[in-house]
Amino acid sequence: MVSLAAAIFGVLLIMTGVELKREFASAGALRAAVQRSYDTRLQIQSVFSLMQDAETGQRGYIITGNASFLEPYDHALDRLDSQMTALGGLYEGNAEQTGNYRNLSRQIARKRQVMQRSIGLRQGGDAAAASAQVSTGEGKAAMDDIRRVVDHMTRYEANHLAQLSDRAQGRTARTEILVVALFLALVLTAAGAAFLVWRYLATRGALLERLEAAAARHAATLDSAFDAIITLNPSGSIETLNPAAERMFGWRAEDLVRRDVGVLIDLANNGEGSFLDRLGASQGALADGLLRELNGKRRDGQTFAADVALGAMDLPTGRHVVAVVRDITERRRVAEMKDAFVSTVSHELRTPLTSIAGSLGLLAGGAGGELPDKAARLIGIAHSNSQRLVRLINDILDVEKLESGKLILAMSPLDLREIAARSIDGVRGYADQLGVSLSLGEGDPAPVRGDADRLIQVVTNLLSNAAKFSPAGGEVAVTVNPEARIARLSVTDHGPGIPEAFRSRIFGKFAQADSTDTRAKGGTGLGLAIAREIAERHGGRLWFESAEGDGATFHLDLPLDLPEQASSRGVGRILICEDDPDAARILAEMVAQEGYDADVAATAREALTMAQAGRYALGLVDLHLPDADGVSLIRALKAGEDTRAMPVIVVSGDVARGKVRGRSLEVADWMEKPVDPSRLRLAVQALARADAKPVVLHVDDDRDILEVTRQALTSVEVRGVESLAEAREALQDRRPDLVILDLGLPDGHGLDLLPELTDEEGRTIPVVIYSAQDTDRQAAPAVQAVLTKSRMSLTQLARTVRRLTRSSGGCS
């Protein structure tokens, strides 16, 4: 803005100068015109005066005959020619005045003839004839004509001069107005420029104050931080570090500036390429941050365990890196203390407590003889609370095992209905005490793979909770239903329901609706948290439905154990991220036994690139990698749109610390090395099967039909195309598990596609004709179902698709 104001100011100055120059030029021209007009009129009067002098001399000579009177006459005539020539020169280029000049010349010539004739008569001695000649008035008439011409020429000059003066005055007035306007514009421009300069200076001052305040806040934040904060340039050299870094590593800041960060901590491997390439920053690994567990080096040579969080900082000089280093020595010491405490609780506390609870149980059961009523009541209270304490300790130990990845599941084929029946038998006594009945609905077997004891623990928890919150005389209903790909066990009660405010934290540890109810009903608040964790370890999920005041239903969903599905899937792919070649080979052999091919990545960067480029049913990730830690890799996978859906299992020698850092991540399972092959096999089966949806190719030229059908078939992946040509392209890209086919297509008849509907092994792909045209199924033996759009609903189509995809056994 200041530059614009300066430019405007300069233009106005130039315009003012140009206009003033024009005015000065105009004034000079006017002065020249006035001078020329004055000279012209003076010349005219000079000619006229000469003619008057000549006439005076002529008349004096005629009257007196004295020759001395001819002196003015002769003098006037001698000068007249030169004066006439000068006058003519003044009129060059002026047509009107040139005409007047010529007329004047004629009149002067006539007057001269008259005067010469009368003077000749007088000189000849004929005074009477000369006087008579004068008396005729011819000379006077000629002189009058001369006077009229001279008057006309003089008036012309006066009028012309007046016109020039008027025009000059007009120009002067316009110039005055323009100069005043330009001056005002200059003043306004100068004022605007001054305002802009003032505002610029004020804004600059305010920005400087804000920058200084922000810099002071940042400096205070960095100086007061307990974590070491280090900034690195693109080459990996240290630029700045805060006081915490000086204290942590034992170096002064000025001693570390421009030194390689390897002096403090090895962030990048020693391979080829620049620091950023080795770090993985150039491939976007730092876009969402990167967390690693590395060893720091103090100045005195001591090493310590540290969590290192890396972030990118793009500056004009390139991509810089911010490293936040936290000393986790104390955290590891606390973890070791916790492990020691858990060991103490597990061995030193639970053993005597079990003896106490058992002894009290024997007394309550009459093993020590019949007790007085008062003593029996006290023994009963002691026995009940000792059992409650045993359950609390068991729950705490289970939680610790789940978090540390030490909970081992003994997986085997099971019938979920049988699990429900055994759980009901175990809880029936407790329910009878509460006056609540338990029922198991009829249904088909529901084959699953799981740990029977742990699944009974889950169902028992659901049943005891349902009985606990059911009214006296109420009923808890249990149903087990095998569905398309899962077996669902549901426990329904008719109690008060789950409060709205409690639903979001019901599966949290020590979560209880309210303390009053907890004291009345009993419970630790750990049961549902443990139950959900066990369900997820089985590749399933635990969820609920509830209307406050109208009971609740908890659902346990587990993958159906259908081995034929896994075998019919063909070769799925699993991504293994492991830097140890031997360990990677062992894992690949384990998953190969389940029919899956494995791609191995030795670094986090390589694994991320492969996951983004391919489609994997599952990922196995080690936590200790040469260029990053596994938790950071999982975060990057979950942040990517194309990779977040891939399930991940952590396979590492130190899952406990990994779970602390990755608590918020969606990790399917944490497995400690050496890996239990049966546990890995079951997890792979469950997750890979759950990840794969049947693919249905829908061929129909009506886009609305394609959309509503896709919305109705939520349990499968629907790929819609509108012509035979698009269908053939889709078949080349990927073979579907089932085809929904319309007959009337813009480029041919739908049945023309049937010969091409085979999978990679030559088997016929199931076909459902869904068309407005009637057709006979016998005309197309490869068609499994014929549905007419006007007679069959989308619900019937969805049911048919589910039946055919289930019977065909999985995904391509």
LINJO-V128284 format. One record per pair of residues at least 4 apart in sequence whose ideal C-beta (glycine too) atoms are under 7 Angstrom apart, sorted by the first residue. I is the first residue (numbers start at 1). GAP is how many residues later the second one is. D is the distance in Angstrom with one decimal. If there is no record, write none. Layout:
i = [I:I]
gap = [GAP:GAP]
d = [D:D]
This chain:
i = [1:1:2:2:2:2:2:3:4:5:5:5:5:5:6:6:7:8:8:9:9:9:9:9:10:11:12:12:12:12:12:13:13:14:15:15:16:16:16:17:18:19:19:19:19:20:20:21:22:23:23:23:23:24:25:26:26:26:27:28:29:30:30:30:31:32:33:33:33:34:34:35:36:37:37:37:37:38:39:39:40:40:40:41:41:41:42:43:43:43:43:43:44:44:44:44:44:45:46:46:47:47:47:47:47:48:48:48:49:50:50:50:50:50:51:51:51:51:51:52:53:53:53:53:54:54:54:54:54:55:55:55:56:56:57:57:57:57:57:57:58:58:58:58:58:59:59:60:60:61:61:61:61:61:61:61:62:62:62:62:62:64:65:65:70:71:72:73:74:75:76:79:80:81:82:83:84:84:85:86:87:88:91:91:91:94:95:96:96:97:97:97:98:99:100:100:100:100:100:101:102:103:103:104:104:104:104:104:105:106:107:107:107:107:107:108:108:109:110:110:111:111:111:111:111:112:113:114:114:114:114:115:115:116:117:117:118:118:118:118:119:120:121:121:121:121:122:122:126:127:128:129:130:131:132:134:137:138:139:140:141:142:143:144:145:146:147:148:149:150:151:152:153:154:155:156:157:158:159:160:161:162:163:164:165:166:167:168:169:170:171:172:173:174:175:176:177:178:179:180:181:182:183:184:185:186:187:188:189:190:191:192:193:194:195:196:197:198:199:200:201:202:203:204:205:206:207:208:209:210:211:212:213:214:215:216:217:218:219:220:221:222:222:223:223:225:225:225:226:227:227:227:227:228:228:228:228:228:228:229:229:229:229:229:230:230:230:230:230:230:231:231:231:231:232:232:232:232:232:232:232:232:233:233:233:234:234:234:234:234:235:236:236:236:236:237:237:237:238:238:238:238:238:239:241:241:241:241:243:244:245:246:246:246:248:248:249:249:249:249:250:250:250:251:251:251:253:256:259:261:261:262:264:264:265:265:265:265:265:265:266:267:267:267:268:268:268:269:269:269:271:273:273:275:276:276:276:277:280:280:280:280:280:281:281:281:281:281:283:283:285:285:285:285:285:286:286:286:286:287:288:288:288:289:289:289:290:290:290:291:291:291:291:291:291:292:292:292:292:293:293:293:293:294:294:295:295:295:295:296:296:296:296:297:298:304:304:305:305:305:306:306:306:306:307:307:308:308:309:310:310:311:312:312:313:313:313:314:315:328:329:330:331:332:333:334:335:335:336:337:338:339:340:341:342:342:342:343:344:344:345:345:345:345:346:346:347:349:349:350:350:351:352:353:353:353:353:353:354:354:355:356:356:357:357:357:357:357:358:359:360:360:360:360:360:361:361:362:362:363:363:363:363:364:364:364:366:371:371:371:372:373:374:375:376:377:378:379:380:381:382:383:384:385:386:387:388:388:389:390:391:391:392:392:393:394:395:395:395:395:395:396:397:398:398:399:399:399:399:399:400:401:401:402:402:402:403:404:404:404:405:405:405:405:405:405:406:408:409:409:409:409:410:411:411:411:411:411:411:412:413:413:413:414:414:414:414:414:414:414:415:415:415:416:416:416:416:416:416:416:417:417:417:417:417:418:419:419:419:419:419:420:420:420:420:420:420:421:421:422:422:423:423:423:423:423:424:424:424:424:424:426:426:427:427:427:427:427:427:428:428:429:430:430:430:431:431:431:431:434:434:434:435:435:436:436:436:436:436:437:438:438:438:439:439:439:440:441:441:441:443:443:443:444:446:446:446:447:447:448:448:448:448:448:449:449:450:450:450:451:452:453:454:454:455:456:457:457:458:458:458:458:458:459:459:459:460:461:461:461:461:462:462:462:462:463:463:463:464:465:465:466:466:466:466:467:468:469:469:469:469:470:470:470:470:470:471:474:474:475:476:476:476:477:478:479:480:480:481:482:482:483:484:484:484:485:485:486:486:486:486:487:487:488:488:489:490:490:491:491:492:492:493:493:494:495:496:497:497:497:497:497:497:497:498:498:498:498:498:498:498:499:499:500:502:502:505:506:506:507:507:507:508:509:509:510:510:511:512:512:512:513:514:515:516:517:518:523:526:527:528:529:530:531:531:532:532:533:534:535:535:535:535:536:536:537:538:538:539:539:539:539:539:540:540:540:540:541:542:542:543:544:544:544:544:545:546:559:559:559:563:564:564:565:565:565:565:566:566:566:566:567:568:568:569:569:569:569:570:571:571:572:572:572:573:573:573:573:573:573:574:574:574:574:574:574:574:575:575:575:575:575:575:575:576:576:576:576:576:576:577:577:577:577:577:577:577:577:577:578:578:578:578:578:579:579:579:579:579:580:581:582:583:584:584:585:586:587:587:587:588:588:588:589:590:590:590:591:591:591:592:592:594:594:594:596:596:596:599:601:601:601:602:603:603:603:603:604:604:604:604:604:604:605:605:606:607:607:608:608:608:608:609:610:611:611:611:611:611:612:612:612:616:617:617:617:618:618:618:618:618:618:618:619:619:619:620:620:621:621:621:621:621:621:622:622:622:623:623:623:623:623:623:623:624:624:625:625:625:628:628:630:630:630:630:631:631:631:631:631:632:633:634:634:634:634:634:635:635:636:637:637:637:637:638:638:638:639:640:647:647:647:648:648:649:649:649:649:650:650:650:650:650:651:651:651:652:652:653:653:654:655:655:655:657:658:658:659:659:662:668:668:669:671:671:671:675:676:677:678:679:680:681:682:683:684:685:686:687:688:692:692:693:693:693:694:694:694:694:694:694:694:695:695:695:695:695:695:695:696:696:696:696:696:696:696:696:696:697:697:697:697:697:698:698:698:698:698:698:699:699:699:699:699:699:699:699:699:700:700:700:700:701:701:701:701:701:702:703:703:704:705:706:706:707:708:708:709:709:709:709:710:710:712:712:712:713:713:713:715:716:716:719:719:721:721:721:722:723:723:723:723:724:724:724:724:724:724:725:725:726:727:727:728:728:729:731:731:734:735:735:735:735:736:736:737:737:737:737:738:738:738:738:738:738:738:739:739:739:740:740:741:741:741:741:741:742:742:742:743:743:743:743:743:743:743:744:744:745:745:748:750:751:753:754:754:754:757:757:757:757:758:758:758:758:759:759:759:764:766:766:766:767:767:767:768:768:768:768:768:768:769:769:769:769:770:770:770:771:772:772:774:775:775:777:777:784:785:787:787:787:787:788:792:792:794:795:796:797:798:799:800:801:802:803:804]
gap = [4:195:4:191:194:195:198:4:4:4:184:187:188:191:4:187:4:4:181:4:177:180:181:184:4:4:4:170:173:174:177:4:173:4:4:167:4:163:166:4:4:4:156:159:160:4:159:4:4:4:148:149:152:4:4:4:142:145:4:4:4:4:134:138:4:4:4:128:131:4:127:4:4:4:120:123:124:4:4:51:4:50:117:4:113:116:4:4:40:43:44:47:4:43:106:109:110:4:4:37:4:33:36:37:40:4:98:102:4:4:26:29:30:33:4:57:60:92:95:4:4:19:22:23:4:19:22:23:61:4:60:88:4:16:4:12:13:14:15:16:4:15:57:60:61:4:75:4:9:4:5:6:8:9:58:61:56:60:68:69:72:5:57:62:4:4:4:4:4:4:4:4:4:4:4:4:4:21:4:4:14:13:6:7:10:4:4:4:60:4:56:59:4:4:4:49:52:53:56:4:4:4:46:4:42:45:46:49:4:4:4:35:38:39:42:4:38:4:4:32:4:28:31:32:35:4:4:4:24:25:28:4:24:4:4:16:4:12:15:16:4:4:5:8:9:12:5:8:4:4:4:4:4:4:4:5:4:4:4:4:4:4:4:4:4:4:4:4:4:4:4:4:4:4:4:4:4:4:4:4:4:4:4:4:4:4:4:4:4:4:4:4:4:4:4:4:4:4:4:4:4:4:4:4:4:4:4:4:4:4:4:4:4:4:4:4:4:4:4:4:4:4:4:4:4:4:4:4:4:4:4:4:4:4:4:4:4:4:4:4:4:7:20:19:20:4:17:19:18:17:97:98:99:13:14:16:17:20:97:12:13:16:93:95:8:11:15:31:93:95:8:9:89:91:4:5:6:7:29:88:89:91:4:6:87:41:42:84:85:86:40:24:25:32:39:21:22:23:18:19:20:21:23:18:4:5:12:15:4:4:4:5:6:7:77:79:15:47:49:50:48:49:50:4:5:48:4:7:4:4:6:4:32:33:29:31:32:41:43:60:28:12:41:56:7:10:11:9:357:358:7:4:5:4:5:6:43:5:5:324:325:347:348:4:5:31:38:40:322:326:5:320:323:343:351:4:24:25:26:25:347:348:351:20:21:22:20:338:342:16:18:338:340:341:370:16:336:337:340:12:14:336:364:12:14:8:9:10:11:7:8:10:29:6:4:23:25:23:24:27:19:20:21:22:19:21:15:17:15:11:13:11:7:9:7:8:9:5:5:4:4:4:4:4:4:4:4:321:4:4:4:4:4:4:4:55:58:4:4:5:4:5:48:52:4:51:4:4:44:4:43:4:4:4:33:36:37:40:4:36:4:4:30:4:26:29:30:33:4:4:4:19:22:23:26:4:22:5:6:4:5:8:16:15:16:19:4:4:5:8:4:4:4:4:4:4:4:4:4:4:4:4:4:4:4:4:4:134:4:4:4:133:4:132:4:4:4:129:131:132:135:4:4:4:132:4:110:127:130:131:4:5:6:5:128:131:256:251:252:255:250:251:254:265:266:267:266:268:42:45:128:270:41:38:39:40:267:268:271:37:34:36:148:4:5:34:35:36:38:41:30:31:32:4:30:32:64:71:73:142:4:26:28:29:63:4:4:33:36:37:40:4:20:39:58:60:69:4:19:4:34:4:33:36:37:40:4:14:16:39:54:30:34:4:11:33:36:37:40:4:10:4:4:34:37:5:6:7:36:33:34:38:37:38:31:34:38:39:40:38:25:38:40:36:38:39:38:36:37:38:36:37:38:38:34:36:41:113:114:39:110:111:112:113:112:233:5:88:108:4:4:4:4:80:4:4:4:77:4:73:76:77:98:4:30:97:4:4:66:67:70:4:29:69:92:4:13:28:4:4:62:4:10:25:27:9:53:24:26:27:52:4:6:23:24:25:24:19:20:19:15:16:17:15:13:11:7:9:7:5:78:5:231:318:322:74:75:71:72:73:74:71:73:67:69:67:63:65:62:63:59:61:58:59:57:56:53:49:50:51:52:53:54:55:4:5:8:46:48:50:54:14:49:48:4:11:6:5:22:21:22:25:21:17:20:15:16:14:6:11:13:4:4:4:4:4:5:4:4:4:4:4:4:4:11:4:10:4:4:5:6:7:21:4:5:132:20:148:20:144:147:148:151:16:17:18:19:16:12:14:12:8:9:10:11:8:6:127:130:131:4:4:245:4:124:244:245:28:29:119:123:28:241:242:26:123:241:242:242:24:26:24:45:116:23:24:26:41:43:44:17:22:24:42:43:44:46:24:26:32:35:36:41:44:8:11:12:22:24:44:24:27:30:42:43:44:45:48:56:5:6:9:22:44:23:24:43:46:47:4:4:4:4:4:16:4:4:4:33:64:4:10:12:4:87:90:91:5:7:93:4:6:87:90:91:21:88:92:11:5:6:9:4:4:22:23:24:4:21:23:24:28:29:4:22:4:4:26:4:25:28:29:4:4:5:8:26:32:35:28:30:31:30:71:74:75:28:29:31:66:69:70:73:18:27:29:29:31:9:12:13:27:29:30:8:29:30:6:7:8:27:29:31:35:5:28:4:5:8:4:5:4:20:22:28:4:27:30:31:34:4:4:4:14:28:31:33:4:30:4:6:7:9:11:6:27:28:5:4:21:40:44:19:20:19:20:22:34:5:8:17:20:21:20:22:24:6:21:19:20:4:4:15:17:4:4:12:4:11:5:15:19:14:4:8:9:5:4:4:4:4:4:4:4:4:4:4:4:4:4:118:119:23:24:118:22:23:43:44:111:116:117:22:24:39:41:42:116:117:17:20:21:22:40:41:42:44:105:22:30:33:39:42:8:11:20:21:22:42:22:28:40:41:42:43:46:51:54:5:6:22:42:21:22:41:44:45:4:4:19:4:4:4:14:4:4:86:4:9:85:88:8:10:82:85:86:5:85:88:87:85:89:11:17:5:6:9:4:4:22:23:24:4:21:23:24:28:29:4:22:4:4:26:4:28:4:4:25:78:24:25:30:77:29:76:68:71:74:75:27:28:30:63:66:67:70:18:26:28:28:30:9:12:26:27:28:8:28:29:6:7:8:26:28:30:32:27:29:4:5:4:21:29:4:13:26:28:7:8:10:25:4:5:6:7:4:6:53:18:18:38:42:15:16:17:16:17:19:32:33:36:6:14:17:18:17:19:27:18:17:18:14:4:11:6:9:20:15:5:9:10:13:4:4:5:4:4:4:4:4:4:4:4:4:4:4]
d = [6.4:4.7:6.4:6.4:5.0:5.9:6.2:6.4:6.4:6.3:5.9:5.4:3.7:5.7:6.5:6.5:6.5:6.4:5.1:6.5:6.6:4.7:6.5:6.4:6.5:6.3:6.3:5.6:5.2:5.1:6.2:6.4:7.0:6.4:6.3:5.9:6.3:6.4:4.5:6.3:6.5:6.5:6.0:5.3:6.3:6.4:6.9:6.3:6.3:6.4:6.9:6.8:4.4:6.4:6.4:6.4:6.1:5.2:6.5:6.5:6.3:6.3:6.0:4.3:6.4:6.2:6.2:6.9:4.8:6.3:6.3:6.3:6.3:6.4:5.0:6.6:4.3:6.1:6.2:6.7:6.5:4.9:5.3:6.4:5.6:5.1:6.2:6.6:6.8:5.9:4.7:6.1:6.3:6.6:5.6:5.4:5.8:6.0:6.6:5.5:6.7:6.9:5.1:6.2:5.9:6.5:6.9:4.7:6.3:6.3:4.2:5.8:5.0:6.3:6.3:6.3:6.4:7.0:5.8:6.3:6.5:4.6:7.0:4.1:6.3:5.0:3.9:5.9:6.4:6.4:6.9:6.0:6.4:6.0:6.3:5.2:5.5:6.8:3.9:3.2:6.4:5.5:4.4:6.5:5.9:6.3:6.7:6.0:3.4:6.8:6.7:6.9:4.1:5.1:6.3:6.2:5.8:5.2:5.0:6.3:5.6:6.2:6.3:6.4:5.7:6.2:6.0:6.5:6.2:6.7:6.0:5.7:6.1:6.4:6.4:6.3:6.4:6.4:6.6:6.9:6.4:5.5:4.3:4.9:5.2:6.0:6.7:6.7:6.9:6.1:6.5:6.3:6.6:6.5:6.3:6.2:6.1:4.8:7.0:6.5:6.7:6.5:5.4:6.2:6.8:4.6:6.9:7.0:6.3:6.5:6.3:6.1:4.6:4.6:5.9:6.3:6.2:6.6:6.6:4.8:6.3:6.6:3.9:6.0:6.1:6.0:6.3:6.6:5.2:4.3:5.7:6.1:6.4:6.2:6.7:6.3:6.6:5.0:4.3:5.6:6.1:6.3:4.9:4.6:3.9:5.9:6.0:3.9:6.2:6.2:6.1:6.3:6.8:6.1:6.9:6.3:5.8:6.6:6.3:6.3:6.6:6.6:6.3:6.5:6.5:6.2:6.2:6.3:6.3:6.2:6.3:6.4:6.6:6.4:6.1:6.2:6.2:6.4:6.5:6.5:6.4:6.4:6.4:6.2:6.2:6.5:6.4:6.2:6.4:6.4:6.0:6.3:6.6:6.1:5.9:6.3:6.2:6.1:6.1:6.4:6.2:6.2:6.5:6.2:6.0:6.1:6.3:6.2:6.1:6.3:6.4:6.2:6.2:6.3:6.2:6.1:6.3:6.1:6.0:6.0:6.2:6.4:6.1:6.2:6.4:6.4:6.0:6.1:6.2:6.1:6.0:6.2:6.4:6.2:6.0:6.2:6.2:6.2:5.9:5.9:6.3:5.6:4.1:6.1:5.4:6.0:6.0:5.4:5.8:6.0:5.2:6.3:4.8:6.8:6.7:5.0:3.5:4.7:4.1:6.9:4.7:6.5:7.0:5.5:6.1:4.6:5.7:6.9:4.6:6.8:4.6:4.8:6.1:5.5:5.7:6.6:6.2:6.4:5.5:6.3:4.4:6.5:5.2:5.5:5.7:6.7:5.8:4.1:5.8:6.5:5.5:5.8:5.4:6.7:3.4:5.3:6.5:5.9:4.9:6.0:6.9:5.6:5.7:6.9:3.8:6.7:5.5:6.2:6.4:6.0:6.0:6.2:6.1:5.9:6.8:6.0:5.2:6.7:5.5:6.2:4.8:3.6:6.1:5.3:5.1:5.2:6.6:6.8:5.3:6.5:5.8:5.6:6.2:6.1:5.5:4.9:6.7:6.8:6.4:6.7:6.5:6.2:6.9:6.7:5.7:3.8:4.5:5.6:5.0:5.7:5.6:3.4:5.4:6.1:4.3:4.9:6.0:5.4:3.6:6.9:4.3:5.6:6.5:6.2:4.5:5.9:5.9:6.5:5.8:6.9:5.8:6.0:6.7:6.9:6.4:5.5:5.8:6.1:3.9:6.7:6.4:6.3:4.7:6.3:6.8:5.2:4.3:5.8:4.5:6.5:5.1:6.3:5.8:4.7:6.4:4.8:5.7:4.4:6.3:6.9:5.7:5.3:6.9:5.9:5.2:4.8:6.9:6.3:6.9:6.6:5.2:4.4:6.3:5.6:4.5:5.7:5.2:5.1:6.0:6.0:5.1:6.2:5.7:6.1:4.6:5.5:5.8:5.3:4.4:5.9:5.6:4.7:5.7:6.5:4.4:6.8:5.4:5.5:5.5:5.8:6.5:6.4:6.4:6.4:6.5:6.3:6.5:6.8:6.5:6.3:6.3:6.3:6.4:6.3:5.9:6.7:5.2:6.1:4.8:6.5:4.8:6.5:6.2:6.7:5.8:5.7:6.3:6.0:6.7:6.0:5.5:6.9:6.3:6.3:6.8:6.3:5.9:6.8:6.1:6.6:6.2:6.3:5.6:6.2:6.7:4.0:5.7:5.5:6.5:6.5:6.1:6.0:5.2:3.9:5.6:6.1:5.6:3.8:6.8:6.5:5.0:6.9:5.0:5.1:5.6:4.9:6.4:4.4:4.4:6.4:6.7:6.5:6.6:6.1:6.2:6.5:6.3:6.0:6.3:6.4:6.1:6.5:6.5:6.3:6.5:6.5:6.5:6.4:6.4:6.2:6.2:6.9:6.4:4.9:6.3:6.2:6.4:5.3:4.0:6.6:6.2:6.5:6.3:6.3:5.0:6.3:6.5:6.0:6.9:6.2:6.1:4.7:4.0:5.2:6.8:4.6:5.5:6.9:4.4:6.9:3.8:6.7:6.5:3.7:6.6:5.2:6.7:6.7:4.1:6.1:6.0:6.1:4.9:5.3:6.1:6.1:5.7:6.5:4.3:6.8:6.4:5.8:5.8:6.9:6.1:5.5:6.8:5.4:5.7:7.0:5.0:6.3:6.1:6.5:4.0:5.1:5.3:4.7:5.5:6.4:6.6:6.7:5.9:5.5:4.4:6.4:6.3:6.6:4.9:5.9:6.0:6.4:5.7:6.0:5.2:5.3:5.7:6.6:5.9:6.5:5.8:6.3:5.1:3.8:4.9:5.8:6.1:4.9:5.9:6.6:6.5:7.0:5.7:5.7:6.7:5.7:4.4:5.6:6.6:6.2:5.9:6.8:6.9:6.1:6.4:4.5:7.0:5.3:4.3:5.4:7.0:6.9:4.0:5.7:4.5:4.7:5.3:7.0:6.0:4.9:6.7:5.2:6.9:6.2:5.3:6.7:4.8:6.7:6.8:4.2:6.7:5.6:5.7:5.7:5.1:4.4:3.6:6.3:4.4:5.2:4.5:6.8:6.5:5.1:4.6:5.4:5.0:4.9:6.5:6.3:6.2:6.5:6.7:5.0:6.4:5.8:6.5:6.8:6.7:4.3:5.3:6.2:6.3:6.2:6.6:7.0:6.1:6.3:4.2:6.8:4.9:6.3:4.4:6.9:5.0:6.2:6.4:6.1:6.0:6.5:6.9:6.1:4.4:5.3:3.8:5.6:5.0:6.2:3.7:6.4:6.9:3.7:6.0:4.7:6.2:4.9:6.7:6.9:5.3:7.0:6.5:7.0:5.1:4.7:5.5:4.9:6.8:5.0:5.3:5.0:6.1:6.0:6.0:5.5:5.5:6.7:6.0:4.7:6.4:6.1:6.1:5.2:5.4:5.7:5.2:4.4:5.6:5.1:6.9:5.0:6.5:4.4:5.0:6.1:4.2:5.5:6.2:4.8:5.8:4.3:5.3:5.6:5.7:5.5:5.9:5.5:6.4:6.9:4.2:6.9:5.2:5.8:6.2:6.2:5.8:4.8:4.9:5.8:6.1:5.3:5.7:4.9:6.3:6.0:4.8:4.1:6.4:5.1:4.5:6.9:4.5:5.6:6.9:6.4:6.5:5.7:5.9:6.8:5.8:6.1:6.2:6.5:6.3:6.4:5.7:6.4:4.3:6.4:6.7:4.7:5.8:4.2:5.9:6.9:6.4:6.0:5.5:6.7:5.1:6.5:2.5:5.5:6.1:6.6:4.9:3.9:6.4:5.2:6.8:5.5:5.4:5.8:6.5:4.7:6.9:4.9:3.8:4.6:5.7:5.8:6.4:6.0:5.6:6.7:6.3:5.1:4.4:6.5:6.1:5.9:6.5:6.3:3.9:5.2:6.8:6.7:4.8:6.0:6.9:6.8:5.1:4.9:4.4:5.8:6.7:5.1:6.2:6.9:5.3:6.5:5.0:4.9:5.0:6.2:6.1:4.8:6.6:5.5:6.8:6.4:6.1:5.9:4.4:4.6:5.5:5.2:6.2:5.1:4.9:4.7:4.8:6.8:3.9:6.9:6.9:4.7:6.1:6.8:6.5:5.2:4.0:6.4:6.7:4.7:4.9:6.9:6.7:5.5:5.5:6.4:6.3:6.6:6.5:6.2:4.6:6.4:6.6:6.6:5.8:6.7:6.1:3.9:6.5:7.0:5.5:5.6:6.8:4.5:5.4:5.7:6.6:6.8:5.9:5.5:6.2:7.0:6.9:6.8:5.9:4.1:3.7:5.5:6.2:6.9:5.9:5.8:4.7:6.2:4.9:5.5:3.7:6.8:4.1:6.5:5.7:6.3:6.2:6.1:6.4:6.5:5.5:6.9:6.3:5.9:6.4:6.8:6.0:4.6:6.5:6.4:5.8:6.1:5.5:4.1:5.2:6.3:6.9:5.3:6.8:6.1:5.3:5.1:6.8:6.9:5.4:4.6:5.4:5.2:4.6:6.0:6.1:5.7:5.6:7.0:5.7:6.0:5.3:5.8:3.8:6.6:6.4:3.9:6.4:4.6:6.8:6.6:6.5:6.2:7.0:4.8:5.8:6.3:6.3:6.6:6.7:6.5:5.9:4.8:4.4:7.0:6.5:6.4:6.2:5.5:6.3:5.3:6.6:6.2:6.6:6.6:4.5:6.8:6.5:6.6:4.9:6.4:6.1:7.0:5.9:4.6:4.3:5.8:5.6:6.1:5.3:4.7:6.3:5.9:5.9:6.0:5.6:4.8:6.7:5.0:6.6:5.7:6.0:6.3:7.0:4.4:6.5:5.9:4.3:5.3:6.7:5.6:6.9:6.4:5.8:6.2:6.8:5.4:5.2:5.2:6.6:6.5:5.1:6.6:6.1:6.4:6.3:6.1:6.4:6.2:6.0:5.6:5.9:6.1:6.1:6.5:6.5:4.1:5.5:4.6:6.4:4.6:7.0:4.2:6.6:3.9:6.9:5.3:4.9:6.6:6.7:4.5:5.3:6.1:6.0:6.4:4.9:6.9:5.0:5.9:6.7:4.9:6.2:6.3:5.4:6.7:5.8:4.0:4.8:5.9:5.8:5.6:6.9:4.8:4.4:5.6:4.7:6.8:7.0:5.2:5.9:6.9:6.6:7.0:5.0:5.5:6.9:4.1:4.9:6.7:6.7:5.6:5.5:6.8:6.3:7.0:6.3:6.0:6.4:3.8:6.5:6.4:6.5:6.2:6.7:6.6:6.9:4.4:6.3:4.4:7.0:4.9:5.3:5.6:5.8:6.3:6.4:6.1:5.9:7.0:3.7:5.0:5.4:6.0:6.9:5.8:5.5:5.0:6.4:5.6:5.0:4.8:6.4:5.9:6.7:5.8:6.3:6.4:5.9:6.6:6.7:6.6:6.5:6.2:6.8:4.9:6.3:6.9:4.8:6.4:6.5:5.5:5.8:5.9:5.6:6.7:4.8:6.8:6.4:5.5:5.6:6.8:5.8:5.8:4.9:5.0:5.1:4.6:6.6:5.7:7.0:5.3:5.5:6.5:4.8:6.1:4.2:6.7:6.6:4.2:4.6:6.3:6.7:5.9:7.0:5.7:4.9:6.8:5.8:6.4:6.7:6.1:5.4:6.5:4.4:6.1:7.0:5.5:6.3:5.8:6.3:5.1:5.9:6.4:5.3:4.8:4.9:5.6:5.9:4.8:6.2:6.3:4.6:6.5:6.0:6.7:6.8:6.2:5.5:4.7:6.8:4.9:6.5:6.0:6.5:4.7:6.4:6.1:6.1:6.0:5.6:4.9:5.7:5.2:4.1:6.7:5.9:6.8:5.9:4.7:6.2:6.1:6.4:6.4:6.3:6.3:6.4:6.3:6.1:6.1:6.3:6.0]
